[in-house]
Amino acid sequence: MKRFISNLPALIQRAAYSLLLISLSFLTVSVTVAADHDHSQHQGQTNTHQAQAHENSAHETNAHKNSAPVYICPMHPEVTSDQEGRCPKCNMFLVVKDEEEESEVSHSSTVDDIINSPKPELMPTSVQASSSTKYVCPMHPHVVSDTEGTCPICGMDLEPVTTSSSTEEVVVGVSGGMQQALGMRSETVTKGTLWKLVRTVGTVEYNENAIGHVHTRITGWIENLLVHTVGQRIKKGQLLYELYSPELINAQDDYMQARDYLKQDKKRGEVLLRKARQRLNLLGVSESTIAQLEKTGETIYRVPFYAEQDGFVSQLTVRHGMYIQPGDTLIEIVDLDSVWVIADVFENEQSWLKQGRPVEVTSSAQGLFDIEANIDYIYPELDPVTRAMRVRISLPNPEKQLKPGTLVDVKLFGGPERNVLSIPTEALIFTGRENRVVVQLDDNQFTSVAVKVGMIAQGKAEIIEGLNEGDRVIVSGQFLIDSEASIQGSLQRLSSASQGDDSQSNAHAHH
């Protein structure tokens, strides 16, 4: 009993520990059960929503399957049908309309209006006895057939295209509506006079015949120089410089001795005097200086020299006090009362020009228009760089308005070509290999013709071969017709080639 009482605290402690473990176990079980209950409830709701969504999608799928597809025309989206078939406008196969196309159609009404607007069409050409007809797809030009039908690609009706034999011209028919849409204009081929006119640019230069050089014929020193700058205006008879030269002094002394000897021997004195005076003249001494020497009888140590022409100083190589000698160019004087215009002419226009032909020169900067002149000279050689021929024109310049170096417009008249066939240059179609024009056969029939072109001037082209007087040529909107004629020509060659192959195969079959 005493042992039981002594062990009582330990037993109580173990019992309390056991109760604590049991309570914790019950708590864990209750939490687990609650969690399982919540999870099963949430899963049940999820399964319910999925079943409803699946049911709705099934209904939508069945509704979509039950609705009939819509067919539309690729070229005319406004044409719709609930059955397969062809477009009543272009005969193309109808295709199933997609949902994406539905959203695009609502935004393309403006484009549809433009596409569906009435369009002019090429008229079929008349079929002649020797002509053949091919049928071509408008959307796929490489689809060609000998019989009527539809295109195997797009289903459109094949359009007839008439081709002639290889020896006949290709005729293209164009309706009046298409002619108005293209803005086609025609003009008549006429005979008339064409003036050979060359328009070019020229440069004003000094008249080389009016350039004067001042040289000395003796040695000496410049004592007094009265010309100081290039461009200075010079008058004829104006003092240019004074020269001190021992040779001139000796010549003056010889002249005075000849005058004195004339008093002793008149006959021999006259010969000596004439020679002495001629010597002074050849050395450049003026008559006024010799007269002064005769009048005063005194030697002039600074001999004056005067200008022999009017003009402007274009070159000055001397200064005061310089020593000069024969061969030196002291001053260059240019007269601007007349100038030269040097114009360049292309090589293919050289045969048009001759010396003496009329010319008109215009300098807008100086306010000078249509100055009439003549061709003064044609240089015999061509410029090695530009391959151009130089033409010289002499112009009067009394007011000194034309300055050397100025660019001017030049018109060179090469003479008339009379009684030639001519058409406007805009009627020509330059293909690189040949020149062509479109000829109007009647109101709606046209053909492309190769021509040989001669002179081109003043907006007119001379026709040497290919056209006759009275023919009507198209001067505006002719490129589409020429393209159509080229296509028909290709079909013609294709037809000729196929016929040749068939004949060869038949010949081999007979053998």
PAGU-175774 format. One record per residue: residue in one letter; x, y, z of N, C-alpha, C in turn. Coordinates in steps of 0.001 Angstrom, whole numbers, plus 500000, padded with zeros to 6 digits. Layout:
AXYZXYZXYZ
...
! end
This chain:
M500838498788500000500000500000500000500859501242500000
K501854501162500817502778502289500895503499502468499571
R503878501274498904504548501377497600503617501989496574
F502320501677496571501358502221495627501205503714495809
I501173504090497076501032505521497355502268506255496925
S503400505655497142504636506345496734504749506456495224
N504150505492494467504231505555492983503067506286492369
L502186506825493114500993507505492598501326508702491714
P502219509586492028502505510730491123502960510290489730
A503760509200489704504217508740488390503072508202487577
L502145507479488173501002506936487459500117508060486944
I499929509053487752499095510193487305499735510889486106
Q501027511031486123501734511689485013501581510905483728
R501667509516483815501528508688482625500121508767482083
A499134508789483006497737508872482543497480510184481823
A498038511261482360497845512565481707498487512597480323
Y499621511945480214500314511910478911499528511125477883
S498905509984478386498106509153477477496883509909476993
L496218510622477882495049511424477492495434512484476455
L496599513083476598497045514107475644497240513506474250
L497815512290474181498017511642472891496692511302472236
I495729510806473043494425510456472485493724511677471922
S493801512822472628493147514056472135493766514542470850
L495078514429470750495746514861469515495351513975468337
S495182512678468593494776511769467507493396512121467002
F492441512342467915491085512721467507491086514033466709
L491936515014467096492010516305466374492511516107464943
T493522515278464753494070515016463423493046514368462519
V492314513378463064491291512686462270490190513641461832
S489775514556462724488704515505462381489137516481461292
V490393516955461332490893517885460302490951517193458952
T491401515938458944491496515190457685490134514968457078
V489162514620457897487807514396457397487214515667456819
A487467516814457482486937518089456975487569518451455634
A488867518251455510489540518555454243489027517688453120
D488829516401453406488303515514452375486913515922451956
H486140516408452866484781516831452546484786518061451632
D485647519034451983485729520242451130486221519889449740
H487215519047449595487768518684448288486734517997447418
S485969517097448024484950516394447251483849517330446813
Q483537518318447656482499519287447266482959520154446095
H484224520659446139484777521492445064484878520712443739
Q485277519458443862485393518633442660484036518402442031
G483043518263442815481699518074442280481209519287441527
Q481519520508442074481125521718441356481864521844440030
T483155521516440015483945521602438785483408520665437720
N483095519484438108482573518521437150481240518993436591
T480471519680437408479178520182436945479360521247435874
H480316522192436107480584523251435115481116522670433817
Q482027521701433903482583521104432685481508520409431880
A480617519776432531479529519086431818478635520075431105
Q478362521222431807477524522228431158478242522822429926
A479550523150430048480287523711428914480346522738427756
H480577521463428063480619520462427008479285520351426301
E478245520467427080476897520388426490476634521574425582
N477073522809426033476871524000425204477657523912423900
S478938523477424002479738523352422784479158522329421833
A478602521281422377477969520278421521476792520866420795
H475999521710421517474866522352420864475336523287419745
E476441524076420048476950524997419035477476524235417818
T478196523136418082478721522349416972477618521788416119
N476586521310416767475468520783415999474780521873415200
A474693523108415809474060524208415075474904524612413873
H476265524649414081477139525009412966477077523969411850
K476987522700412266476902521651411245475597521710410505
N474558522113411220473256522139410566473101523336409631
S473930524520409844473794525691408987474441525426407631
A473830525942406521474329525694405168475522526602404864
P476586526137404157477727527008403806477314528065402777
V478062529198402781477807530308401877478929530340400838
Y478547530448399553479513530477398462479565531897397880
I480773532390397605480959533732397046481884533647395845
C481854534722395015482743534837393857484044535511394264
P485219534962393921486484535630394292486648537002393660
M486073537212392469486218538500391806485109539469392186
H483936538974392542482792539822392891482239539356394233
P482783539823395360482363539333396686480884539571396978
E480247540492396275478828540731396554477941539625395996
V478479538802395122477715537678394574477822536507395547
T476725536112396178476707535018397147475649533999396736
S475819532762397240474882531685396950475012530625398034
D473926529883398269473976528782399228474282527457398552
Q474560527492397254474888526284396512476129526535395657
E476798525474395299477943525581394411477474525987393015
G478336526706392310477977527135390968479006528101390409
R478571528949389472479442529913388823478900531319389026
C479809532295388943479418533697389083478683534132387811
P477532534764387948476811535210386742477502536353386019
K478475537007386645479155538144386018480394537706385253
C481245536918385915482513536541385287482636535052385032
N481654534256385478481618532809385245482700532059386002
M483290532677387022484286531982387832483582531047388820
F484298530005389291483744529081390269483525529796391596
L482373529547392227482104530082393558482858529260394597
V483388529933395600484152529277396655483457529504397983
V483759528647398973483129528744400295483638529984401000
K482727530703401589483070531937402286483562531620403680
D484752532094404052485311531883405383484857532967406330
E485013532666407641484618533652408642485508534886408578
E486790534677408258487687535824408161487291536729407026
E486758536116405930486351536935404793485143537779405128
E484306537308406072483127538066406434483500539408407046
S484561539384407877484984540640408481485660541554407476
E486295540952406444486979541777405450486012542395404471
V484900541697404164483956542203403182483317543494403640
S483085543599404967482434544809405488483307546041405336
H484619545827405211485526546972405096485939547229403661
S485403546528402693485853546659401295484745547117400368
S483763547839400891482674548281400023483159549293398994
T484077550181399403484596551177398458485384550519397335
V486195549514397708486967548795396695486042548059395738
D484962547472396282484012546767395426483363547711394435
D483036548939394906482415549896393991483341550219392829
I484638550354393152485592550669392087485739549496391126
I485817548263391713486002547090390865484795546853389980
N483585547100390551482361546808389817481929547928388891
S482715549036388858482345550113387957482475549647386518
P481658550160385609481713549697384209483045550026383573
K483579549091382848484893549234382226484758549094380720
P485499549908379965485507549715378515486261548451378166
E485869547815377104486477546551376700486980546657375263
L488004545876374995488491545782373624487458545053372771
M487151545599371638486212544953370734486918543847369967
P486274542745369748486907541693368952487102542150367526
T488202541768366945488489542176365577487690541325364599
S487486541914363472486747541181362442487606540063361893
V486987538891361707487722537711361236487664537681359715
Q488825537669359080488883537612357633489045536160357180
A489043535967355894489070534608355361490330533869355777
S491472534576355796492736533930356103493124534082357562
S492234534608358391492547534817359796492097533621360619
S492651533482361806492271532423362738491937533040364079
T491096532322364850490635532827366138491134531908367245
K491742532498368236492176531789369436491352532286370611
Y491210531431371620490451531777372819491418531790374002
V491443532948374690492426533185375745491696533546377023
C492213533070378163491656533428379466492085534843379829
P491151535717380241491550537080380624492436537129381854
M492285536132382757493070536115383989494375535349383833
H494426534385382914495610533552382722495926533525381232
P496713534500380735496947534612379286497637533403378674
H498293532588379502498965531422378931497990530295378601
V496739530430379035495726529425378703495135529799377352
V495461529066376313495025529334374948494351528074374404
S493238528275373727492494527146373175492022527501371770
D491818526448370955491300526651369609489786526712369578
T489125526274370668487665526253370736487184527049371940
E485914527390371908485319528101373036485274527185374256
G485263527820375438485205527058376668485491527927377858
T485833527280378945486144527991380189487561527658380610
C488115528544381425489479528358381912489500527236382940
P490373526260382829490424525178383820490958525625385171
I491517526818385244492078527293386508491051528093387294
C490463529104386633489535529989387337488101529843386870
G487859529176385752486513528961385279485936530086384457
M486677531137384171486166532245383385486038531837381913
D485108532514381220484924532244379803486156532709379032
L486616531883378101487740532261377247487272533297376234
E488070534372376080487722535461375178488349535207373812
P487607535492372731488179535279371392489183536355371028
V490265535946370421491304536855369921491597536444368488
T491484537411367562491659537132366140493099537379365736
T493702536421365066495053536557364540495012536338363041
S495813537152362331495887537045360878497047536170360486
S497142535921359179498270535145358688499546535953358796
S500686535288358635501975535940358859502235537068357892
T501538537095356767501778538142355783500845539321355967
E499903539265356906498939540326357097499225541080358380
E498732542289358452498921543112359629497968542694360735
V498385542935361977497565542600363135496631543765363406
V495343543494363452494324544526363634493750544397365034
V493674545510365737493135545556367091491889546408367079
G490811545881367642489568546641367747489442547287369099
V489144548583369142488987549339370387487655550064370330
S486836549832371341485517550457371364485632551945371641
G484520552648371404484525554087371640484715554431373107
G484138553604374002484330553864375431485768553728375858
M486451552711375332487860552552375653488694553700375091
Q488355554175373890489085555297373311488954556546374176
Q487758556776374708487572557926375592488331557731376892
A488322556516377415489033556265378685490528556445378521
L491077556071377373492516556221377127492895557624376687
G491914558451376340492237559794375845492951559759374520
M492514558887373633493192558715372359492918559897371429
R493980560377370767493878561447369783494631561014368527
S494141561453367399494769561084366132495018562330365293
E496026562223364411496337563297363476496639562687362110
T496460563501361093496620563029359717498061563231359253
V498581562240358529499917562346357939499834563290356742
T500653564319356747500618565331355690502009565531355103
K502028566142353929503281566553353306503477568040353511
G504697568427353790504969569830354034506456570097354052
T506800571227354637508197571672354700508684571607356135
L509808570963356321510452570896357631511739571715357584
W511868572610358549513079573413358649514067572706359555
K515284572600359052516343572006359871516793573036360907
L516353572870362100516641573817363169517479573135364235
V518590573756364586519480573256365624519463574253366778
R519073573764367944519106574592369151520299574151369991
T521152575107370321522342574773371081522727575964371964
V523857575834372623524372576878373527525746577300373026
G526002578604373062527279579145372628527950579978373710
T529226580244373515530019581045374451530561582259373724
V530414583429374351530929584671373780532443584715374012
E533178585002372941534634585105373024535096586374372313
Y536368586722372557536954587877371877537009587630370374
N536815588701369620537052588638368182538559588682367963
E539113587548367537540566587453367415541119588392366359
N540282588814365429540750589772364424540890591177364988
A540347591416366170540394592756366777541313592803367986
I542223591820368118543181591800369226544490592408368740
G545014593411369467546274594084369113547316593907370198
H548554593670369782549678593519370713550630594697370566
V551146595117371682552136596204371709553497595579371993
H554431595691371021555780595141371163556794596280370977
T557996596025371440559089596950371176560038596354370133
R560663597234369333561570596760368286563027597046368622
I563206597632369781564562597962370225564657597686371715
T565847597678372229566051597508373665566032598878374334
G565661598859375608565624600113376341564940599936377684
W564685601106378342564072601096379674562803601943379658
I561772601440380363560514602177380478560721603311381475
E560562604541381001560741605705381863559417606216382424
N558364606124381652557078606666382096555967605761381542
L555322604974382418554259604047382012552908604630382417
L552002604742381434550693605334381683549564604306381697
V549873603025381506548891601935381607549240601127382848
H548240600978383754548551600413385064547784599117385371
T546601598911384812545773597761385198545183597090383959
V544895595788384135544162595038383118542695595473383151
G542119595631381975540746596115381877540642597610381659
Q541772598301381711541756599756381498541376600064380058
R540501601037379890540042601409378553541106602262377862
I541353601953376597542387602635375829541751603266374595
K542144604487374308541710605178373101542848605185372080
K542473605172370830543482605212369782544237606538369837
G545582606465369763546409607664369865546782608020371291
Q546316607277372286546635607581373694548074607165373985
L548794607996374795550167607711375178550203606502376112
L551014605498375733551128604293376554552352604340377468
Y553533604665376919554752604711377738555794605528376994
E556846605895377716558018606574377146559230605698377376
L560088605629376349561199604687376358562528605423376162
Y563491605045377023564849605536376819565650604399376189
S566227604721374983566994603714374269568159604386373557
P569391603971373821570534604558373106570441604375371594
E569844603283371157569709603046369721568810604098369081
L567737604495369781566847605541369270567562606889369224
I568413607120370182569155608383370182570093608438368970
N570774607331368678571645607285367509570859607463366222
A569668606884366138568852607030364934568410608469364747
Q568104609161365841567717610573365730568919611424365270
D570080611128365813571255611886365413571569611673363925
D571410610443363438571626610169362019570639610945361165
Y569431611050361619568422611792360864568773613280360787
M569249613854361902569610615276361900570839615521361018
Q571806614592361001572965614744360129572578614660358664
A571619613829358324571151613732356941570485615028356524
R569808615697357424569198616998357100570290618049356824
D571335617997357644572422618944357420573159618656356103
Y573372617413355758574065617058354533573240617419353301
L571893617515353495571027617892352376571376619288351858
K571864620139352735572217621493352336573482621498351471
Q574380620519351671575618620464350913575430619741349577
D574769618592349603574544617796348384573074617392348388
K572310618109347572570862617886347622570481616508347151
K571083616043346097570697614756345555571038613626346513
R572303613609346951572702612553347881572075612781349237
G571864613999349648571245614301350939569822613808351020
E569074613883349874567697613379349880567650611873350105
V568598611150349521568630609691349713568933609356351161
L569937610041351750570282609774353137569146610156354084
L568480611266353798567374611709354654566207610727354607
R565938610216353402564823609256353272565137607969354035
K566369607516353969566745606313354680566716606503356203
A567166607647356648567176607928358090565754608031358631
R564885608647357872563484608765358315562810607383358335
Q563090606567357322562501605223357271562990604377358444
R564220604584358841564750603851359983563970604196361250
L563677605475361455562908605886362629561498605268362600
N560888605259361431559554604667361319559574603169361638
L560587602466361134560664601031361387560970600722362847
L561587601610363553561838601405364981560628601747365843
G559533602200365214558297602459365950558086603888366350
V558936604815365879558765606226366233557625606799365409
S556712607497366067555527608031365396555878609240364543
E554976609605363604555168610756362743555168612052363547
S554373612100364591554348613327365409555680613524366120
T556329612429366541557638612540367201558703612994366196
I558637612497364959559599612916363929559386614386363573
A558125614797363535557838616206363247558378617102364341
Q558241616650365591558789617433366698560310617512366603
L560951616411366189562408616402366037562833617370364935
E562109617413363822562444618335362736562232619782363156
K561181619996363972560856621354364349561859621923365344
T562225621132366327563108621637367388564580621413367066
G564868620335366326566259620017366014566999619458367193
E566319619090368266566947618559369471566577617083369621
T567520616313370137567304614884370328566299614657371460
I565375613722371251564379613358372260564895612101372959
Y565195612250374245565770611127374977564692610135375478
R563524610611375787562395609744376184561388609748375027
V561494608728374225560657608663373024559273608132373417
P558193608840373088556831608377373419556326607352372397
F555464606438372918554801605447372073553296605488372367
Y552454605415371299551013605633371408550238604382370977
A548975604310371457548084603181371107547616603313369668
E547564602191368969547160602191367578545696601807367379
Q544948601468368455543539601098368327542823601341369658
D541472601381369569540652601459370765540479600058371357
G540155600028372627539871598732373239540140598740374727
F540265597517375251540523597308376674541801596507376824
V542513596773377891543743596049378171543364594657378687
S543732593628377956543458592259378392544698591572378954
Q545875592143378697547114591573379224548131592702379404
L548824592726380553549822593759380870551006593072381537
T552171593092380871553353592384381386554517593319381675
V554309594625381673555400595578381852555081596505383013
R556121596975383678555986597942384774557029599042384607
H556832600104385359557703601277385248559144600902385599
G560092601329384724561512601107384958562034599794384418
M561168598947383855561611597643383375562445597789382103
Y563370596844381946564171596746380734563405595852379758
I563203596321378541562459595573377535563350595355376329
Q562956594334375549563721594010374363562786593423373318
P563211593344372060562336592825371008561877591397371330
G560635591125370999560054589809371271559147589803372478
D559257590785373360558389590859374542557035591462374159
T555940590829374667554597591389374515554336592276375721
L554299593590375485554143594522376598552682594649377008
I551802594889376040550390595137376325549567594454375237
E548438593838375653547470593279374705546181594080374811
I545689594575373687544487595412373646543438594712372791
V542220594618373326541119593920372652540000594917372388
D539496594884371166538372595739370784537079594925370903
L536107595414371684534839594718371915533698595258371055
D534025596016370015532959596471369122532305595314368386
S533015594197368280532443592971367716532997591795368509
V532171590756368650532570589569369402532241588331368572
W532793587211369001532497585921368401531662585087369364
V530759584309368790530020583301369544530401581944368976
I530943581081369830531345579731369432530286578761369949
A529591578094369021528516577153369358528945575740368995
D528506574777369809528794573361369564527584572697368925
V527827571910367893526775571197367156527102569716367189
F526096568894367454526300567454367520526667566896366144
E527303565735366196527863565158364979526788564809363959
N525605564358364438524553563950363499523841565137362858
E524145566358363287523511567544362723524475568382361887
Q525668567880361658526670568671360955526304568884359494
S525683567890358892525373568013357470524296569050357202
W523589569495358226522533570486358030523081571888357793
L524302572153358251524791573524358347525788573822357236
K525735575084356795526679575594355807527020577030356171
Q528168577458355704528594578823355969527644579817355303
G527224580825356069526296581821355567524857581578355960
R524531580424356610523162580153357034522750581124358145
P521458581485358199521011582441359226521065581847360625
V521260582747361586521408582380362991520663583399363839
E520116582952364981519531583840365982520181583555367323
V520642584640367977521337584531369258520526585277370308
T520356584641371480519599585244372578520430585196373849
S520530586355374507521190586450375810520193587064376789
S519495586218377515518446586695378416519018587530379550
A520219587201380012520807587936381124521032589402380780
Q521394589691379529521619591072379098520380591674378441
G519291590943378367518079591471377754518163591565376247
L518967590713375630519115590709374175518443589455373622
F517511589628372699516724588515372192516755588507370663
D516943587305370127516838587055368684517696588017367859
I518993588089368210519934588876367415520238588097366140
E519933588689365013520108587993363740521544588128363252
A522074587014362768523444586990362240523543585821361264
N524755585509360849525003584409359923526167583565360434
I526226582326359948527357581468360293528587582011359594
D529577582446360391530776583066359844531816582029359424
Y531913580938360190532932579944359881532559578630360564
I532841577502359923532643576169360489534021575528360619
Y534420575223361835535750574675362065535856573269361459
P537003572945360898537126571672360154537278570443361029
E537590570607362333537825569436363167536777569367364281
L536604568169364842535681567944365946536433567998367267
D535678568347368304536261568307369639536517566849370013
P537736566475370394538020565054370662537302564509371884
V536841565375372778536178564927374001534670564853373809
T534066565949373357532611566014373217532110565510371874
R533006565294370920532628564869369558531667565866368905
A531836567128369223530971568173368676531764569029367700
M531041569603366748531638570502365764531420571940366218
R532429572775366069532334574164366491531937575050365311
V531011575943365590530522576900364597530758578303365142
R531302579188364306531620580553364739530615581533364160
I530158582435365011529199583469364627529775584819365052
S529828585767364132530335587108364429529155588035364690
L529209588726365844528113589610366241528636591021366493
P527917592027366045528275593411366424527938593645367894
N528786594453368555528589594705369990528876596174370296
P528102597070369706528425598499369874528239598993371303
E527275598417372035527022598861373413527856598102374432
K528707597207373984529573596406374865528776595592375880
Q527550595153375508526725594383376436527136592919376507
L527628592390375397528061591001375379529496590914375883
K529652590263377014530980590127377634531558588759377311
P532848588681377038533474587374376789533258586433377967
G532901585186377641532595584189378662531115584000378919
T530268584882378361528828584784378573528253583621377763
L527314582869378389526606581793377696525347582355377043
V525113581986375794523956582480375049523261581293374384
D521976581467374088521201580473373345521314580756371847
V521512579710371084521758579859369648520775578978368877
K520181579554367847519348578814366900520027578857365536
L520339577687365009520983577584363714519973577026362715
F519708577783361659518742577367360647519491576701359497
G519209575393359333519946574634358335519291574574356972
G518175575251356799517517575209355500516307574295355520
P515438574421354523514189573655354497514326572323353772
E513493571348354208513280570098353476511832570123353006
R511630570224351735510295570448351186509666569135350714
N508317569121350790507498568019350278507875566688350929
V507918566682352263508234565463353005507035565078353860
L506844563756354066505817563266354985506288563470356412
S505406563974357251505791564244358632504635563933359562
I504973563529360784504007563268361855504544563880363133
P503707564116364140504212564599365425505123563556366073
T506137564028366761507093563100367383506447562266368484
E505361562765369125504728561981370179504006560756369631
A503815560671368323503182559489367742504160558328367620
L505458558577367708506456557521367547506554556676368809
I506704555377368632506964554436369718508361553873369481
F509315554250370350510698553820370196510877552510370953
T511109551424370225511267550114370851512719549706371021
G513647550472370496515054550102370546515516549418369278
R514686548518368733515042547846367483514461548543366267
E513290549168366442512640549842365328511713550905365887
N511232551765364996510250552784365355508890552369364817
R507851552536365644506512552114365262505526553235365517
V504413553188364787503286554080365018502008553248364951
V500963553740365597499658553086365556498796553840364551
V498302553120363542497510553707362462496044553351362690
Q495172554340362535493732554125362660493168553755361290
L492646552513361192492088552045359927490678552572359703
D489850552528360764488521553132360730488192553585362140
D486898553743362439486528554306363736487029553457364895
N486972552124364775487303551257365896488397550242365581
Q489068550368364458490085549411364059491445550108363974
F492463549471364583493792550053364646494820548957364364
T495980549393363925497078548467363683498401549166363976
S499404548379364339500741548900364623501635548689363407
V502299549757362965503082549736361723504506550192362028
A505475549498361472506877549904361582507175550983360541
V507914552016360951508229553129360061509729553401360105
K510206554047359042511595554501358960511596556016359084
V512301556518360091512266557933360451513493558630359894
G513275559817359360514370560635358862514704561757359833
M514577562979359367514921564145360173513860564392361239
I514292564796362424513390565188363507513714566625363878
A512727567518363738512944568933364030511612569600364303
Q511633570536365269510471571365365574509242570522365934
G509458569420366660508346568593367086507760567718366009
K508388567646364839507915566837363729508996565818363349
A508534564657362861509441563606362415509157563281360965
E510201563254360155510053562891358752509915561375358617
I508919560932357860508677559510357644509134559161356233
I510129558282356141510666557858354845509915556649354309
E509589555697355178508870554486354770507846554128355834
G506756553477355394505786552921356324504432553593356329
L504340554851355910503077555579355937502835556257354595
N501572556589354355501177557320353151500455558600353558
E500446559539352660499745560786352922498247560508353118
G497674561093354170496269560888354488496024559860355560
D497021559021355904496847558073357004496668558828358315
R495920558201359228495710558797360542496505557994361570
V497327558705362330498167558068363350497715558538364721
I497873557667365716497485557968367092498653558670367778
V498371559804368376499418560592369049499275560558370562
S498217559930371080498026559840372539497266558559372843
G497771557786373826497114556555374217497380555393373297
Q498490555409372550498753554364371571499517553183372142
F500039553279373365500899552213373879500111550941374195
L498879551064374703498069549878374982497733549140373697
I497425549881372647497101549251371372498325548528370820
D499505549145370928500719548509370438501014547236371229
S500750547252372544500956546054373356499999544951372947
E498737545306372707497761544312372276498151543733370915
A498638544583370026499075544088368722500275543148368870
S501163543433369813502309542546370032501849541195370552
I500847541190371464500320539928371987499696539109370864
Q498895539779370038498258539059368938499296538557367942
G500360539339367727501435538871366852502108537630367412
S502289537579368738502873536396369356501964535194369173
L500651535400369350499703534314369126499734533852367681
Q499898534815366789499975534473365359501179533589365073
R502332533948365643503524533133365443503356531757366081
L502690531746367266502436530473367931501549529587367074
S500505530194366478499602529433365617500329528901364395
S501189529743363793501944529306362619502876528162362963
A503498528255364143504432527205364560503700525895364803
S502520525975365454501765524743365715501284524119364419
Q500849524942363457500426524402362174501581523739361443
G502762524339361537503933523743360904504291522399361524
D504166522305362882504461521040363553503471519967363145
D502171520354363027501148519391362629501410518861361223
S501793519768360305502045519334358929503240518395358857
Q504277518672359678505441517806359674505102516432360240
S504291516406361309503905515119361896503063514308360922
N502155514979360179501354514268359189502217513709358056
A503223514491357657504114514000356600504874512762357057
H505353512770358302506051511609358812505125510412358937
A503858510686359291502909509598359423502665508901358072
H502618509696356995502417509107355668503595508239355268
H504800508681355646505978507875355325506010506602356158
! end
